[in-house]
Each structure stands twice: as C-alpha cells, then as structure tokens.
Amino acid sequence: MSMFELIDSLKIQVVKKTTIWLQNLKLKIQNFGRVKTRVSPRFIQFSDFFWCDKYLSILGYSVIQESQVNENRQKNLCFVTMAVSVLYVALLMFSFVLSVLNLMDGDNLFIAIENIALSGAVFLLILEWYLLLHNGHEKFMKIMAKVDEHYPHNGIDQVEFNTEKYLKWLKIITRIHLVLTWSAHIQFPLMPFLHQIYGWMRSKDIAWEHVMAINLPFDTMHPLFYWPKILYEFWLLLYMGLIFIGNDMLYTTLTHLVTMELNNLAQIISEIDWDDEDEEGEKKAIDEIKKLSGIHQQLIEVTDELDDIYSPLLFINAFSCLLMLCTIAFLTVVSKISMISMIFLIIKNCELKSGGGHYFMIKYTISVVAIAWKFFIQCHFGNALTDASLKVSDGVYKSAWHKASSKYRKLALLFMMRAQKAQKITGWKFIDINMETFYWFIQTAHSYYSFLSGVYDS
C-alpha cells in the first residue's frame, strides 16, 4: 500500500468515526428529558438545572437522574481524592511552618501566605464534598420533588408569572460563575506553563516549576516528588472546579426557584377578589387561601431544609473566603507590579520569574474576583429569598379582605402574621446570608489586608 492510499484510508476512518460520534451526540441531545428522572423533564429544561447537575453527575452524585452509569465508581474515586486532599492540607501546613521559620528569605513570605490561602480552599473543598454530596444527597432529592410540585409547568402560567425573567437571570449568573471559577482554577497550572514556554523561547532551556509553591526540607524538583505532586494538583484543581461550580449552582438554582415560587404565591394571593354579593365567590376565595396557605407552609419547609443543609457550609465558607481574599489581595499588591508593568516586562523581553513579585498580579487577581463572586452570589440569592418571603404578607394585605366575612379575615390574618416572619438562609444561625453580610465581608477583608500590609511595610 502506497503512502497516498494509507493517508486516504486514515481520512476515511477519521471521517467515519467523527460522523458516528456526532450522530450519537445528536441522539443524546434529542433524548434529553426522556431519561428517567426524579422530577419532570419540563422543570429540568426550563429551570436550567441540568447545567449544574451535569458537574455533580461526573462525581457520581446526580440529583435529577434516578440511575447513572458508573455511579459507585465515580463516588469511590471522589472519596479517594478527598482522602488524599486531607494529606495535602497537612503538607501545606508543614510548608507554612517551615516558611514562617525562615521569613528572612523574601520568597518564604509569599510561600507562607499562599499556603494559608490554598489550605483554606482545599479545606472548603473537602467540607463541600462531605456536607453536600456525601451527607446531603438524599435530602436534595426530596427538596427537588417539593420544588417541582409547585413549579408552573403550564405554558400559560409560565407567561403569567414571567418565569422567563427568572431563567434569564439564572443563566447569566451561571455563565459568569463558570467563566470566573474555571479561569481561577485553570490559570494556576497555566501560568507556570506559559513561563516555561517563555523561558524556552529566550534561552532554549526549560526550567520546571511547581503549580503550587510548597517549602519542604528536601529537593522538591526531584522526579520522585515533582511529577506525582504536579499530577495530583492538576487533578485537585479539576475536582475543585467540579465541586465548587456544582454545589454553588445547586444552591443558587434551588434558592432562586423558591424565590420565584414565593413571588408567584404573593401575586396569586393579591389577585383574590369577588363581587360583593357573590357568596359562592367568597367560598372559593376561602378554599383558595387555605390551599395557598398550605403551599406557603411547604415552601417554608423547603427553605428550612435548605438552611439545615447549607448552614454549616455557608458559615465556614464565609470565613474561608475571607481568609483567602485578604491573603491573596495582600500577595497581589505586595508583588509591587501592575498589569501595565507586566505588559512592559513582556514587551522588553525581561525575565518573568515565578517567585515573589513578578506575575502575582495576573495569577491572583482572577482568584480575588472569583472568591468575592462566589460569596456574592450566595448572599445575593439568600437576600432575594428573604425579600420574596416578605412579599407574601403584602400580597395577603392586597387581597379583597376588606369586603370578606370574618372567616376569611381570620384566615388572612393568620396567613399574614406567619408570612411576616422572614425566611432566611443562615450561616450556622450566627450570620444571615444576605447583602449586608457581603458588605461586612468586603469591609473585614479590607481591614485584614490593611493590617497585613502595615506589618509588611514595618
């Protein structure tokens, strides 16, 4: 067989396999929603829930599908990764101690603070996996069924309650979160890689670097230590992205849907009306408010269940993000380099080092934004849920209670009194997850950053 015939044969095989792959992909897309799920396919499709559940499915923890191929294998792999992560945190703490003991060396300051920030991220990863995936998986399935029960599946109802507006906002948040989170995780291994390419272009010599800086009493560049560490850190960053995105989007989706249903409930109650002499209409109104009161009680239960699952995580997440934000902001500014200076360094072919003060601005600025954004969306959706729960009371007052009988007024009064108690997502009952907490979060991070900068300058 000649060379040309061999190339033609390979082309045919590639085209054939590509065609088969595309056909299978098209079939999967067409069959989407026909898989056996715990909730209705229309709910999954319209709420954009499949997007965040896809990340959890890779880890073996699908919330919407009843069965999943290789689910146990994926769960076991996730468990092993988390177990190794515990050892990795211990290694980071050991590196931190060594760096603190040698702070006279400038690079050790950066390594010590980076170890603290990274330890917070890995610890948060382990906690999210345990509380949400390993411990709260069955609870999520029950919550999904309750939320789906009162979701407006009818197309007319969806138009009436403007559900498209909620979906559009949820999609915007999801896409921004995807970009920021993956950017923050990908740039850690990408920066050393780009630096190595830059060094090779200048001197034809590759200087291998670590993705994460760790200070140890032996040669970390030895192949027996270097390659296992590099491969594990790549794997860890992948799992960080999957778990952080999956869990954050699970939280935002469920709280956003509960917010939407509370707003819909307030709208329905406010529209209850009948003619003054229509006794039959008043009876229907009484039956309607009893039914809506039951729905409101179920939504309160869903909110309480969400708070029970997320409360410990959100409390520790607030302080972990606070720790990471102030330390990484400190590293970014102490590096004494601006983005413009970085561009001039590249243009002038100056050497880009991975040590303190050279590409920290690029490496950590994205991380600062991603961490602040992570806590922002948690506070934003928690705040929206609280506001929506208070609107229910306003909706009861806007109904036609003033021309109703004493029976309707008593029911409306009880309903309104219960709705006046705001529903909240809390952090272990110590802090409310709302926008006021986010403002406190930013102010406190800035205070700690100023303290670190003052210590460094002195």
N, C-alpha and C positions, 0 to 999 in steps of 0.2 A: 504494500500500500504506500502510495506516494505521500509526501508531506501535505500537498493540497487536498488530497482525499481525506487525510486524517483531520485536517482543520475543518473541512466541510462536515465530517461526521460529528465532531465535537460541537459545532454550531447547531446541528440538528438536535443533538441530545440536550443542549442547554435550552434551546427554544421550546422543546417538548416538555422538559421538567418545569420551566417557568410557566408555561401555559397551564399545566396541571395544578401548579401551586396557586395561580391566580383564580382558577376555577373553584378550587377548594375554599379559597378566601371569600370569593363571591357567595358561595353556598352558605358559609358560616354567617355572613352578613345578612343574607336573606332569611336564614333560620333564626336570627336573633329575636328573642322574645318567645320563641316556641319551645325553648328548653324548659324543663320542669323547675319552676321557681317557687319560692315561699310567698311571693307577692305577685300581683297582676303585672303582666308584661307592659301594659299601657302606663302604669305607675312608674316602672323602671325607666322606660324610654323617655317619658315626659319630665321626670324629676332629674334626669341626667345622673342617676345613681349608679348606673353601670360603670361610669368612668372611674369613680373612686373604688368601687368593688373589684375592678379588674386588678388593681395593685394588691389588694388583700388576697385575691384568688391565687396569685403567684406564690404567696406564702402559705397557702392551704387553708385559708380562713374566709371563704366566700360567705357573705351574709345573705345573698339573694338566691343562690342556687342550692338545691337540695342535695345534689351529688356532684362530685368533682373528681376527675381522673387524677390519680397520684396524690390525693389529698394528704394521706398519712405520711407519705414520703416527704412531701414539702414541709409538713409540720415538724417532722423529725429533723430535717435539715435546718429549719429555722431555730429549733431548740438548741442544736449543736452550735450554731452561730452565736446565739445569745450566751451560751455557757462559756465559749471562748472569749466573748466580749468582757465577761467578768474578769478573766485573767488579764485582758488587755488594759482594763481600768487600773488593776493592781500595778501593771508595768508602768503606766503613766504616772501613778502616784510615786513610785520608786524613782522615776526620772525627775519628777518635780522636787523631791527631797535632795537628790544629787545636785540639781541646778541651783537650789536655794543655798546649798553649802558652798557653791562656787560663784556667787553673784558678782565677784570682782571681774570675772570674764563677761564682757558685754553680751555675747551671744546667749549666755545662760539665762539672762533676764527674759529674753524672748521665748526661749525654750520653756522656762518655768511657767510663764503666763499662758503660753499656748497649751501646755499640758493641762492646766486648770480648765481652760475653755473646752478642750477636747474631752476631758473626763466628764464634764457636765453634759456634753452631747451624747456620749456613749451611755452614761448612766440613764439619761432620759430615754434613750432608745430601748434599753432593757426594760425600763419601767412601763413604757407604752406597750411593748410586746406582751408583758405579763398581765397588766391590768385590762387591756382592751381585747387582745387577741386570745390569749391563753385563758384568762379568767372571765371575760365578759362576752364571749362569743354567743352563748346560748341566750343571754339577756337581750342582745341586739336583735336576734331573730324574732323575739316576742314583741319588741318595740316596733320593728318594721311592720309586723302584721297589724298592730294597732294604728299606726300612722296611715297605712294603706287603706284601712277600713273607712276612714273619713275623708280620704282624698277625693276631689271632684273628678271622677273618671269620665263623666258625660261631657261631650264636647261643648254643649251649650253652657253647662255650669263653669267650664274652664274659661270660656269667653266672658261670662258674667263676673267671675271673681278675678279676672285678669291674671290668671296663673302664668301666662307667658312672660309677664314682667318679672315674676319671681325666678322663673327658669333662666331668663336672660342674665339677671344679676348673679345667679349661682354659677352660670357658665363663665362669666367674666372673672369671678373670684377664683374659680377652679383653674382657669388657664394662667392667670397671674401667679398663682401658687405653684403650679407646675414649673413655670419658667424660672422663678426665683429659687425654688428648692433644688431643682436639678442643676441650676447654674452654680449654686453654692457648693454642691457635692462634687460636681464634675471638675470645677476649677482647681481643687486641691491636688489631684493627680496630674491635671493638665499643665499647671504652672511649672513643676519640675521638668516635665517632658518638653515643654517649649524652651525652657532654659537649656536643656541638653542639646536640642537642635541648634539653638543659637550659638552655643559653645562649639559645636562641631563645625558650623559654617565659618566660624572665625579661626579656629585653630586645628580643625580636623581631629579633635580629641573630645571624647565623651566623658564627662565627669558625672558618674551615677549619684543620684540624690534620693533622699527619703521623701515620701509623701508627707508624713508627719514627723516632726522633729522630736527625737527622744534622746535623752542624755543617759548613757549607760557606761559602766566601768570597763567595757571591753569594746573591741573593734566592731562597730555596727555595720561596716561595709563588707565584712566577711560574707561570702556567698551563703554559708550555712544559716546566717541570721538575716541577711539582706533580702533574699528572694522570698522566703516564707512571710516576712513582715510586709513586703510590698504587695504580694498577692492577697494576703488577708485584709490589708487596708482597702484595696480595691473592692473586695467582696463586702467589707463592712460598710463602705460608702454606698454600695448598691442597696444593701438592706436598709440603711438609714433613709435613703430616698423612698423606697417602697413603703416602709412603715410610717414615716412621718407624713407622706402625702396621703396614704390610705387612711390613716387614723384622723388626720386633720380634716380631710374631705368627708369622712364619715360623720364627724361631729358637726361640721358646717351644714351638710346636707340635711341631717335629721333636725337640727335646731331651726334651720330655715324653713323646712316643711311644717314643723309645729307652729312656727311664727305665722306662716301663710294660713294654716287652718284656724288659728286663733283670730286672725284678721277677718277671715271669711265668716267665722261664727259671729263676730261683732257686727258685721254687715247684715247677716240674716236676721239677727235679733232686732236691729234698728229698723228693719223694714216690716216688722209685725204690725199690722193695722187691720181695722174692720170698721164697718159702718156703725153708727151709734146704736141703732135699734136691731142690729143683726146678732141675735143670741147665738145662732149656730156659728157665726164667725168668731165670737168670743170663746166658745168651747174649743174650736180648732186652735185658737191662739194659746189657750191654756195647755192643750195637748202638745203644741209646738214648743212652748217654753220648757215643758217638762222634758221633752226629747233633747232640746238643746242644752239643758242643764246636765243631762247625762253625758252628752258629748264633751261638754266642758270639763266634767269630772274625769273623763278618760284622758283628755289632753293634759290635765294636771298630773295624773298618774304617770303619763309618758315623760313629762318634764322632771318629775321626781326620780324616775328610773334613770333618766339621762344624767341627772345630777349625782345619783349614787355611783354610777359607773365612772364618770369623768372627774368627780370632785377631788379625789386624791391626786390624780394625774395633773389637773389644772393647777393645783396648789404648788406641787413640786415643779411643774413646768414653768410657772411664773418666776420662781427664784432661780431655776436653772438658766432660763433665758436671760434673766437679769445678770447673773454671773457671767455668762458668755458674752452678753452685749457690752458690758463695761470693760471686760478684759480685752476683747477683740478691738473695741474702739480705741482703747489705750495703745494696743500694738499698732493700729493703723496710723495714729497721729504721732506716736513716738518714733516711728520709722523715718520721720523728717523728710518725707518725699511726697510730692503732689502728683496727680495724674499727668499734668503738663510736663513736670520734670521727668517723669517716666518716659514720655514720648521723646523728649530731647535726648535722653540717655540712649534710646534705641537708634535714633537718627544718627547720633555721633559715634555709634558702634562702641559705646562704653560697655564694660563688662557688667552683666546682670548677675548678681550673686543671690543665693537663696538665703543668706544669713540676714541678721537684723538690719533693717533699714533700707531694703532695696526694692523688692516687689511686694512688700506687705500691703501697700495701698490697694493694689489690684486684688491681691489674694484675700484680703479681709473685708474690704468694703462691701463686696457682694454678700459675705456672710453676715455682716451687721444688718444689712437691709433685709435679708431672708429671716433672721431671728426676730427682728422687730415686726415683720409682716406676719410671721407665724402667730405671735401673741396678739397682734392687732385683729386678725380675723376671728380668733377665739372670743375676744372682747366685743367685737362688733356684732357678731351673731347672738352672743349672750345678751347684749344690750337690746337688740331688736326683739328678742323673745320676751324680755321683761316689758317693753313698751306695748307689744301686742297683747299681752295678758291684761294690761290695764285698760286697753280699748274695749274689752268685753263689757266692763262695767259701764262705760259711756254708751255702748250700744244698747244695753238694757234701759238706760235712762231715756234714750231717744225713741224707744218704742211707745206705743199708744197706751201707756199705763194710766194716764190721767183720765181716760174715759172707760176704764175697765172696772170690773167688780172687785170686791175686797179679796176674793180668792186669787185672782190674777195678780193683784198688787202685793199680796203676801209672798207669792212665788217669785215675783220680780224683785222684791226687796231682799229675799234670801239669796237669790241669784246674784244681785248686785253687790251685796255685802261680801259674798265669797269671792267674787271677781275683783274686789278692791285690794285683795292681798296679792301683791305682785309675785309672779313666778320667776325664779332666779336660777341661774347656773352658778354655783359657788365653787370656791377652791377650799375644800375640806371645811366648809362652813365658816372659815375665817375671813375670806375676801369674796366679794361679789365680782363675777366676771362680766364687767361692763366697761364702757369707755372711760369712766372716771378712774378705774383701776389701771387702764392703759396709760392715761396721763401720769398717774403716780409712778408707773413702771418706767416711763421715759425720764421723768424728773429724778428718780432714785438712781437710775443707771448713769445719768449725767453727774450726779453728786459723787458716786463712787469713782467714776472716771476722773473727775477733778481731783479727788483725793490721791489716786494713783499717780496722776501727772505731777502733783505737788511733791509727793515723795520722790519721784524720779528726778525732778528738777533740783531738789535739795541734795 
